[in-house]
Amino acid sequence: MSLLSRIKCVLTMGRGVMTGLPAASAQCDPLELFGQWFVAAREAGILFPEAACLATATPDGRPSARMVLMKGYDRRGIQFFTNYDSRKARELTANPHAALCFHWAILERQVRIEGTVTRLSAQESFAYFKTRARGSRLGAWASKQSQPLASRDELAQRVKDFQAKYPDDQVPLPPYWGGFLLAPVSMEFWQGRASRLHDRLVFERTGDIWETRWLYP
């Protein structure tokens, strides 16, 4: 983190702790409120404000969690990308219900999002894929994500093989790689407050309508 980013973190430390969430927040569109909070986290100089914990589960309810990077959001929901043969993707395919948790500690803010997932189109996936660095695009071809790896040398050799196969910048989208869209049905905004008397505001979707309620901390 740069010195400027560190200074921003210090200046924004505790933001919201004294004032909390305004009552008017309950009238917001939750995805618009999420956008405001995300911009605030980015402007605070937080390293990887787009990082979130993604929780999935098997059809019989066995959960697993890992960190992912959000690569976009709009009125439909939150986007992230992965190898479709990875553990998380296999679980999402078998059980298309998931949860995301963003935690911006320096701002004492957290957003919990629950919803259903669908795959993004190949066109949307490629639009993002081509923005990645060449090494990352080749890595998507070389990595058999979540599969057993005999040695690091094996992975290095696969990278070399794909470097030779795609020698220029025109690296195609792997057929087993792409994005997911998590469409929220519930979003909880958590603002830290003094004495652990935190603000918790929940939005729950019924059809096209968002209903709100406050929770005890």
C-alpha positions as CSV (number, residue, x, y, z in Angstrom):
1,M,0.0,0.0,0.0
2,S,1.4,3.4,-0.9
3,L,2.0,6.2,1.6
4,L,-0.9,8.1,0.2
5,S,-3.2,5.1,0.6
6,R,-2.0,4.7,4.2
7,I,-2.8,8.3,4.9
8,K,-6.3,7.9,3.4
9,C,-6.9,4.9,5.6
10,V,-5.9,6.8,8.7
11,L,-8.2,9.7,7.7
12,T,-11.2,7.5,7.1
13,M,-10.7,5.3,10.2
14,G,-13.9,5.0,12.1
15,R,-16.0,6.8,9.5
16,G,-19.6,6.2,10.3
17,V,-18.9,5.0,13.8
18,M,-20.2,8.2,15.4
19,T,-23.0,9.0,12.9
20,G,-24.0,5.5,11.9
21,L,-26.4,4.7,9.0
22,P,-28.9,7.4,8.3
23,A,-32.5,6.4,8.4
24,A,-32.8,7.5,4.8
25,S,-30.6,4.6,3.8
26,A,-33.7,2.3,4.1
27,Q,-35.2,4.2,1.2
28,C,-32.3,3.5,-1.1
29,D,-32.0,0.8,-3.8
30,P,-29.6,-1.6,-2.1
31,L,-27.4,-2.1,-5.1
32,E,-27.0,1.7,-5.4
33,L,-26.1,1.9,-1.7
34,F,-23.6,-0.9,-2.2
35,G,-22.1,1.1,-5.1
36,Q,-21.7,4.1,-2.8
37,W,-20.0,2.0,-0.1
38,F,-17.7,0.4,-2.6
39,V,-16.6,3.7,-4.0
40,A,-16.0,4.9,-0.4
41,A,-13.9,1.8,0.3
42,R,-11.9,2.3,-2.9
43,E,-11.3,6.0,-2.2
44,A,-10.2,5.2,1.3
45,G,-7.2,3.5,-0.2
46,I,-8.1,0.0,1.0
47,L,-6.1,-2.7,-0.7
48,F,-8.4,-4.8,-2.9
49,P,-11.7,-3.3,-1.9
50,E,-13.3,-5.7,-4.4
51,A,-12.2,-8.8,-2.4
52,A,-15.1,-10.8,-0.9
53,C,-15.6,-14.1,0.8
54,L,-17.8,-16.4,-1.4
55,A,-19.6,-19.1,0.3
56,T,-21.1,-22.1,-1.6
57,A,-22.6,-25.4,-0.6
58,T,-23.1,-28.9,-2.0
59,P,-26.7,-30.1,-2.7
60,D,-26.6,-31.9,0.7
61,G,-25.6,-28.6,2.5
62,R,-21.8,-29.0,3.0
63,P,-20.4,-25.4,2.9
64,S,-17.1,-24.1,1.7
65,A,-15.8,-20.6,1.4
66,R,-12.9,-18.7,-0.3
67,M,-11.9,-15.2,-1.3
68,V,-12.8,-14.0,-4.8
69,L,-12.5,-10.6,-6.6
70,M,-15.7,-8.9,-7.7
71,K,-15.2,-7.8,-11.3
72,G,-18.3,-5.8,-11.8
73,Y,-21.7,-5.0,-10.5
74,D,-24.9,-3.5,-11.9
75,R,-28.6,-3.6,-11.3
76,R,-28.6,-7.4,-12.0
77,G,-26.1,-8.2,-9.3
78,I,-22.4,-9.0,-8.6
79,Q,-20.0,-10.5,-11.1
80,F,-17.0,-12.8,-10.5
81,F,-15.0,-15.1,-12.8
82,T,-13.5,-18.6,-12.4
83,N,-12.7,-21.9,-14.0
84,Y,-16.0,-23.7,-14.5
85,D,-14.3,-27.0,-13.4
86,S,-13.2,-25.5,-10.1
87,R,-14.7,-26.6,-6.8
88,K,-16.7,-23.4,-6.3
89,A,-18.1,-23.6,-9.9
90,R,-19.1,-27.2,-9.6
91,E,-20.9,-26.4,-6.3
92,L,-22.6,-23.4,-7.9
93,T,-23.7,-25.5,-10.8
94,A,-25.2,-28.2,-8.6
95,N,-26.6,-25.8,-6.0
96,P,-27.0,-22.3,-7.5
97,H,-27.4,-20.5,-4.1
98,A,-24.5,-18.5,-2.7
99,A,-23.4,-15.8,-0.4
100,L,-20.8,-13.0,-0.6
101,C,-19.4,-11.0,2.3
102,F,-17.4,-7.8,1.8
103,H,-15.5,-6.5,4.8
104,W,-13.9,-3.1,4.8
105,A,-12.4,-3.1,8.3
106,I,-10.8,0.4,8.2
107,L,-14.3,1.8,7.6
108,E,-15.9,-0.6,10.0
109,R,-18.3,-1.7,7.3
110,Q,-19.6,-5.0,6.0
111,V,-22.0,-6.0,3.3
112,R,-23.5,-9.5,3.2
113,I,-25.2,-10.6,0.0
114,E,-27.3,-13.8,-0.5
115,G,-28.8,-14.8,-3.8
116,T,-28.9,-17.1,-6.8
117,V,-26.2,-17.5,-9.4
118,T,-26.3,-17.9,-13.2
119,R,-23.4,-18.1,-15.7
120,L,-22.6,-15.0,-17.7
121,S,-22.7,-15.3,-21.5
122,A,-19.6,-16.2,-23.3
123,Q,-19.6,-12.7,-24.8
124,E,-19.6,-11.1,-21.4
125,S,-16.9,-13.5,-20.1
126,F,-14.7,-12.7,-23.1
127,A,-15.2,-9.0,-22.7
128,Y,-13.7,-9.3,-19.3
129,F,-11.1,-12.0,-20.2
130,K,-9.4,-9.8,-22.8
131,T,-8.8,-7.1,-20.2
132,R,-6.6,-9.4,-18.2
133,A,-2.8,-9.4,-18.5
134,R,-1.5,-11.9,-21.0
135,G,0.1,-13.9,-18.2
136,S,-3.3,-14.2,-16.5
137,R,-5.0,-15.3,-19.7
138,L,-2.4,-18.0,-20.3
139,G,-2.7,-19.0,-16.6
140,A,-6.4,-19.6,-17.2
141,W,-5.5,-22.1,-19.9
142,A,-2.6,-23.7,-17.9
143,S,-4.4,-24.2,-14.6
144,K,-6.7,-27.2,-14.0
145,Q,-8.1,-25.3,-11.1
146,S,-8.9,-27.4,-8.0
147,Q,-7.4,-30.6,-9.6
148,P,-4.4,-32.4,-8.0
149,L,-1.0,-31.1,-9.1
150,A,2.0,-33.4,-9.0
151,S,4.6,-30.6,-8.9
152,R,5.1,-27.0,-9.6
153,D,7.2,-28.0,-12.5
154,E,4.2,-29.5,-14.2
155,L,2.3,-26.2,-13.9
156,A,5.3,-24.3,-15.3
157,Q,5.5,-26.7,-18.2
158,R,1.8,-26.2,-19.0
159,V,2.4,-22.4,-19.0
160,K,5.3,-22.8,-21.5
161,D,3.1,-25.0,-23.7
162,F,0.4,-22.4,-23.9
163,Q,2.9,-19.6,-24.4
164,A,4.1,-21.5,-27.4
165,K,0.5,-22.2,-28.6
166,Y,-0.6,-18.6,-28.3
167,P,2.6,-16.6,-29.0
168,D,0.9,-13.2,-29.5
169,D,-1.6,-11.2,-27.6
170,Q,-4.6,-13.0,-29.1
171,V,-5.3,-15.5,-26.4
172,P,-8.8,-17.0,-26.8
173,L,-11.3,-17.6,-24.0
174,P,-11.0,-21.1,-22.6
175,P,-14.2,-23.0,-23.0
176,Y,-14.2,-24.0,-19.3
177,W,-13.6,-20.5,-18.0
178,G,-16.1,-17.6,-17.5
179,G,-18.2,-15.5,-15.2
180,F,-21.0,-15.9,-12.7
181,L,-23.7,-13.4,-11.8
182,L,-25.0,-13.4,-8.2
183,A,-28.5,-11.9,-8.3
184,P,-29.2,-10.7,-4.7
185,V,-32.4,-11.7,-2.8
186,S,-31.0,-10.3,0.5
187,M,-28.4,-7.6,1.3
188,E,-27.4,-6.6,4.8
189,F,-25.4,-3.4,5.5
190,W,-23.5,-3.4,8.7
191,Q,-21.9,-0.3,10.1
192,G,-19.8,-0.5,13.2
193,R,-20.7,1.7,16.1
194,A,-19.4,2.5,19.5
195,S,-19.9,-0.1,22.3
196,R,-20.6,-2.8,19.7
197,L,-24.1,-1.2,19.2
198,H,-23.8,-1.6,15.5
199,D,-26.3,-0.6,12.8
200,R,-27.7,-3.5,10.7
201,L,-30.0,-2.7,7.8
202,V,-31.4,-5.6,5.7
203,F,-33.0,-5.4,2.3
204,E,-35.0,-8.5,1.1
205,R,-36.4,-8.9,-2.4
206,T,-40.0,-10.0,-3.0
207,G,-40.5,-10.0,-6.8
208,D,-39.3,-6.6,-7.9
209,I,-39.8,-5.0,-4.5
210,W,-37.2,-4.5,-1.8
211,E,-38.4,-4.6,1.8
212,T,-36.3,-3.3,4.6
213,R,-35.9,-3.9,8.3
214,W,-33.4,-3.0,11.0
215,L,-31.8,-5.7,13.1
216,Y,-30.5,-5.6,16.7
217,P,-26.7,-5.7,16.6
